[in-house]
Amino acid sequence: MATYKIAWLPGDGVGNDVMEGARLVLDAMKLDAEYIHGDIGWEFWRQEGNALPDRTMDMLRTTNAALFGAITSKPVAEAEKELIPELQGKGLIYFSPIVRLRQEFNLHTNLRPCKAYAGNPLNYKEGIDLVVFRENTEGLYSGIEAHPVPDDLFDMMCKYSPKAKRFADIPREDMAVTTRLVTRKGCESIVRKAFEYAKKYNRKSVTLIEKPNVLRQTGGLFTRTARKVAEEYPGIPLWETNIDAMAMWLVKNPDTYDVLVAGNMFGDIISDLAAQLVGGLGFASSGNIGDEFAVFEPTHGSAPKYAGQNKVNPMAMLLSAKMMLDYLGETEMGTKLESAIATVIAEGNVRTYDMGGSNSTQDVCEEIARKF
């Protein structure tokens, strides 16, 4: 029996290409794992009305972790139009599988390293080594939305915030609401994860990214909670900055920062910005980590126009696999994988199109596999 059971979720588009490459590398490393395929993605939405079938959820509960390729997501109306005729008009609503995974498995911590590997021609600056901690289950992505806005919901909004009354003359069908729900527990958890990481790896600071001057209640709760947690780590300064200013400062002085922590949407935005500083989404790995389970994925999306062409950069996928190895306790193997990735980048002999080369996804993965 294999030591690990890994849920294998290629998903859509280039997710299949980069996952094939990851399997080549993991096999070369001789990871003692059983890989169990899971149905997930747009075709299952079209054919079944569920992009994450219950059978896949059941399978995931039998595994140690999941490796995930990419997913296609579209707005509600467009998604319904792509259902097979038998399912249209049935009231089915598309919901992002990755968001559902995060919520149902309580994968509260989204960890996104952004590191400039030497020799990467796409680096904004050498020496950048940021880590983003993003709260993963709350905020604007919590899924609490309404359109049109029911009268009782609007009345409640006016009761708790008189400012809502200025929208009273707008027809409810012309109004939509998304709730930014923040809890003290969620804030405390993600900030503590950031400080514990900084402590473990001797990082110099933790920067909170919020907007409490405008989002006074949710941003205020997050900020107050972060300050309270920071008191437990006197050797690590807590810096505070607004999301808009942080976007400017990261571009201007990216090497000033170290560990960043933010809520769901701000963390999503700032981690993509940070990824561009170190080569773009082709290098953007991530881990969705809970207390008992984790899902690891590149953040580049399904890129349908490149699907099946074997041309996209697999580094983000492989760096996500490295994070999975660390999570499983295979830290030595994870270090070897990162070292092989860094070596191939530094040598510059095998590069995909985004790095100015002409090699395929498979070529890059084979070159990395040869380093073991």
C-alpha positions in Angstrom: 0.0 0.0 0.0 1.3 3.5 -0.9 2.3 5.8 1.8 0.1 8.6 0.5 -3.2 8.9 -1.3 -3.2 12.0 -3.5 -6.4 13.3 -5.1 -5.6 14.1 -8.7 -7.7 16.9 -10.1 -6.6 18.1 -13.6 -9.7 20.2 -14.1 -9.9 22.3 -17.3 -7.7 23.6 -20.1 -4.0 23.8 -19.4 -4.7 22.2 -16.0 -4.4 18.9 -17.8 -1.1 19.8 -19.5 0.7 21.0 -16.3 -0.6 18.1 -14.3 0.8 15.6 -16.8 4.1 17.4 -16.3 3.8 17.3 -12.6 3.2 13.5 -12.7 6.3 13.0 -14.7 8.4 14.9 -12.1 6.8 13.2 -9.1 7.3 9.8 -10.6 11.0 10.6 -11.3 11.3 11.5 -7.6 9.7 8.2 -6.7 7.1 9.6 -4.3 5.4 6.7 -2.8 1.8 7.7 -3.6 -1.4 6.5 -5.1 -2.9 9.1 -7.4 -6.7 9.0 -7.5 -8.4 10.8 -10.3 -11.3 13.1 -9.5 -14.0 14.5 -11.8 -14.0 18.3 -11.6 -14.5 21.1 -14.1 -16.6 22.8 -16.7 -17.6 19.7 -18.6 -19.2 18.3 -15.5 -21.1 21.5 -15.0 -22.3 21.3 -18.6 -23.3 17.7 -18.5 -24.4 17.3 -14.8 -25.1 20.8 -13.5 -22.3 20.3 -10.9 -18.7 21.3 -11.6 -17.6 19.4 -8.4 -19.7 16.2 -8.2 -20.5 14.6 -4.9 -18.6 11.5 -5.9 -15.4 13.7 -6.1 -16.1 15.2 -2.7 -16.5 11.7 -1.2 -13.2 10.6 -2.8 -11.3 13.6 -1.5 -12.2 12.6 2.1 -10.3 9.4 1.7 -7.0 11.1 0.6 -4.1 12.9 2.3 -4.1 16.0 0.0 -5.1 17.1 -3.4 -3.2 18.4 -6.4 -5.3 20.6 -8.6 -4.7 21.9 -12.1 -7.0 24.7 -13.2 -10.7 25.5 -13.4 -12.9 27.4 -15.9 -15.4 29.8 -14.3 -18.0 32.0 -16.0 -20.7 34.4 -14.8 -24.1 32.9 -13.8 -26.0 33.7 -16.9 -23.3 32.6 -19.3 -22.8 29.4 -17.3 -26.5 28.5 -17.5 -26.4 28.9 -21.3 -23.7 26.3 -21.6 -25.7 23.6 -19.8 -27.0 20.8 -21.9 -30.6 21.5 -23.0 -32.0 19.0 -20.5 -30.6 21.0 -17.6 -31.4 24.5 -18.7 -34.2 26.2 -16.8 -33.9 23.9 -13.8 -32.7 26.7 -11.5 -29.1 25.4 -11.4 -26.5 28.0 -10.3 -22.8 27.7 -11.1 -20.6 27.8 -8.0 -16.8 27.8 -8.2 -15.4 24.4 -7.3 -12.3 25.8 -5.7 -14.3 28.1 -3.5 -16.5 25.2 -2.5 -13.5 23.1 -1.7 -12.1 25.9 0.5 -15.4 26.3 2.4 -16.5 22.7 2.8 -13.0 21.5 3.9 -12.4 24.8 5.9 -9.1 25.4 4.0 -8.8 28.7 5.9 -5.2 29.5 4.9 -4.2 30.4 1.4 -0.4 30.4 1.2 1.3 32.0 -1.9 5.1 32.2 -2.0 6.5 34.7 -4.6 10.2 34.2 -5.1 12.5 35.6 -7.7 14.7 32.7 -8.8 18.1 33.7 -10.1 18.4 33.7 -13.9 14.7 34.3 -14.5 14.6 37.0 -17.2 11.1 37.9 -16.1 12.1 39.0 -12.6 11.2 42.6 -11.7 14.1 42.6 -9.3 16.5 40.0 -8.0 16.2 39.0 -4.4 12.4 39.3 -4.0 11.1 36.7 -1.6 7.6 37.4 -0.5 5.0 35.2 1.1 1.3 36.1 1.1 -1.1 34.7 3.7 -4.7 35.2 2.4 -7.7 34.4 4.5 -9.5 31.8 2.4 -13.1 31.3 3.5 -14.6 34.6 4.5 -14.8 38.2 3.2 -16.3 39.0 -0.2 -15.8 35.4 -1.4 -18.0 33.9 1.3 -20.8 33.5 -1.2 -23.4 35.6 0.6 -25.0 37.5 -2.3 -28.4 38.6 -3.6 -29.8 39.8 -7.0 -32.3 41.2 -7.1 -32.2 42.5 -3.5 -35.3 41.4 -1.5 -37.2 44.2 0.2 -36.7 42.7 3.6 -32.9 42.6 3.1 -32.9 46.2 1.9 -35.0 47.3 4.9 -32.5 45.5 7.2 -29.6 47.3 5.4 -31.3 50.7 6.0 -32.0 49.8 9.7 -28.3 49.1 10.4 -26.8 51.7 8.1 -28.9 54.7 7.2 -26.6 55.4 4.3 -28.4 52.6 2.4 -31.5 54.8 2.2 -29.9 56.8 -0.6 -30.5 53.8 -2.8 -34.2 53.6 -2.0 -35.4 54.8 -5.4 -33.4 52.2 -7.3 -35.5 49.2 -8.4 -34.5 46.1 -6.5 -33.9 44.2 -9.8 -31.3 46.8 -10.7 -29.4 46.2 -7.4 -27.1 43.5 -6.3 -25.5 42.9 -2.9 -22.4 41.0 -1.9 -21.6 40.7 1.8 -18.1 41.1 3.2 -18.4 38.8 6.2 -15.4 38.9 8.5 -15.1 37.1 11.8 -12.7 37.6 14.7 -11.8 33.9 14.6 -10.9 34.1 10.9 -8.8 37.2 11.3 -7.0 35.9 14.3 -6.3 32.5 12.5 -4.7 34.0 9.4 -2.7 36.6 11.2 -1.4 34.0 13.6 -0.4 31.8 10.7 1.6 34.7 9.2 3.4 35.4 12.4 4.2 31.7 13.1 5.6 31.5 9.6 7.7 34.6 10.2 9.0 33.2 13.5 9.8 29.8 12.1 11.7 31.1 9.0 13.3 34.2 10.6 11.3 36.6 8.5 11.8 40.3 9.3 8.2 41.6 9.4 4.5 41.0 8.8 2.5 43.5 6.8 -1.3 43.7 7.2 -3.0 44.8 4.0 -6.5 46.3 4.7 -8.7 49.4 4.2 -10.0 50.3 7.6 -10.3 54.0 6.8 -13.2 53.2 4.4 -14.3 49.7 5.4 -14.5 50.8 9.0 -16.3 47.8 10.5 -14.7 44.8 8.6 -11.4 46.4 8.1 -11.4 47.8 11.6 -12.1 44.3 13.1 -9.3 42.8 11.1 -6.8 45.5 12.1 -7.7 45.5 15.8 -7.4 41.7 15.8 -4.0 41.8 14.0 -2.6 44.2 16.5 -3.7 42.0 19.4 -2.1 38.9 17.9 1.1 40.9 17.1 1.5 41.6 20.9 2.4 37.9 21.2 5.4 38.2 18.8 7.4 41.2 20.1 10.4 40.4 18.0 8.5 40.7 14.7 7.1 44.2 13.8 3.6 44.5 12.4 3.3 47.0 9.6 -0.1 48.2 8.4 -0.9 49.5 5.0 -4.0 50.1 2.8 -4.5 47.9 -0.2 -4.2 50.7 -2.7 -1.0 52.0 -1.2 0.4 48.5 -0.9 0.0 48.0 -4.7 2.1 51.1 -5.3 4.8 50.2 -2.6 5.2 46.6 -3.9 6.0 47.9 -7.3 8.3 50.6 -6.0 10.1 48.7 -3.2 9.2 45.0 -3.3 12.3 43.9 -1.4 11.3 46.0 1.6 8.5 43.5 2.4 8.5 39.9 3.6 5.4 38.3 5.0 2.1 39.8 3.8 -1.3 39.0 5.3 -4.7 40.0 4.0 -8.4 39.1 3.7 -9.8 37.1 0.9 -10.2 39.6 -1.9 -7.2 41.9 -1.0 -5.1 38.8 -0.7 -6.2 37.5 -4.1 -5.3 40.9 -5.7 -2.0 41.5 -4.0 -0.7 37.9 -4.5 -1.2 38.3 -8.3 0.6 41.6 -8.2 3.4 39.9 -6.2 3.5 37.0 -8.7 4.1 39.4 -11.6 7.2 40.8 -9.8 8.8 37.3 -9.9 7.9 36.3 -13.5 4.1 36.2 -13.7 1.4 33.6 -13.0 3.6 30.9 -14.6 5.5 31.0 -11.3 2.6 31.5 -9.0 2.0 28.5 -6.7 -0.4 28.2 -3.9 -1.7 26.0 -1.1 -5.2 26.0 0.3 -4.5 24.6 3.8 -6.9 23.6 6.6 -6.5 21.7 9.8 -7.0 18.3 8.3 -6.7 18.6 4.5 -5.1 20.7 1.8 -5.4 21.5 -1.9 -2.4 22.7 -3.9 -2.8 24.5 -7.2 -1.1 27.0 -9.6 -3.1 30.2 -9.8 -2.9 30.9 -13.5 -6.3 29.5 -14.4 -7.3 27.3 -17.3 -6.1 29.5 -20.2 -8.4 27.8 -22.8 -6.6 29.2 -25.8 -3.5 27.2 -24.9 -5.3 24.0 -23.8 -3.7 20.9 -25.3 -0.9 22.8 -26.9 1.7 21.7 -24.4 3.3 25.1 -24.3 2.5 26.8 -20.9 5.0 27.2 -18.1 4.7 24.3 -15.6 6.8 26.0 -12.9 3.7 27.2 -10.9 2.4 23.6 -10.9 5.7 22.1 -9.9 6.2 24.7 -7.1 2.7 23.8 -5.9 3.7 20.2 -5.9 6.7 21.3 -3.8 4.4 22.8 -1.3 2.4 19.6 -1.2 5.5 17.6 -0.4 6.3 20.0 2.5 2.7 19.6 3.8 3.0 15.8 3.7 6.2 16.0 5.7 8.5 15.1 2.7 10.5 18.3 3.2 13.8 16.8 1.9 12.0 15.8 -1.3 10.4 19.2 -1.5 13.8 20.9 -1.1 15.2 18.7 -3.9 12.4 19.6 -6.2 12.8 23.4 -5.6 16.5 23.0 -6.1 16.0 21.3 -9.5 13.5 24.0 -10.5 16.0 26.7 -9.5 18.8 25.0 -11.4 16.8 24.7 -14.6 15.8 28.4 -14.4 19.4 29.5 -13.7 20.8 27.4 -16.6 18.3 29.0 -19.0 18.7 26.2 -21.6 15.1 25.0 -21.5 12.4 27.7 -21.4 8.8 28.0 -22.3 7.5 30.8 -24.6 6.8 33.3 -21.7 10.4 33.2 -20.8 11.6 33.8 -24.3 12.2 30.2 -25.2 10.5 27.7 -27.5 10.4 24.6 -25.3 7.2 22.7 -24.4 5.7 22.1 -21.0 6.9 18.5 -21.3 10.4 19.6 -22.2 10.7 21.7 -19.0 9.4 18.9 -16.8 11.7 16.4 -18.4 14.7 18.7 -17.8 13.7 19.1 -14.1 13.3 15.4 -13.8 16.8 14.8 -15.1 18.2 16.8 -12.1 17.3 14.1 -9.6 
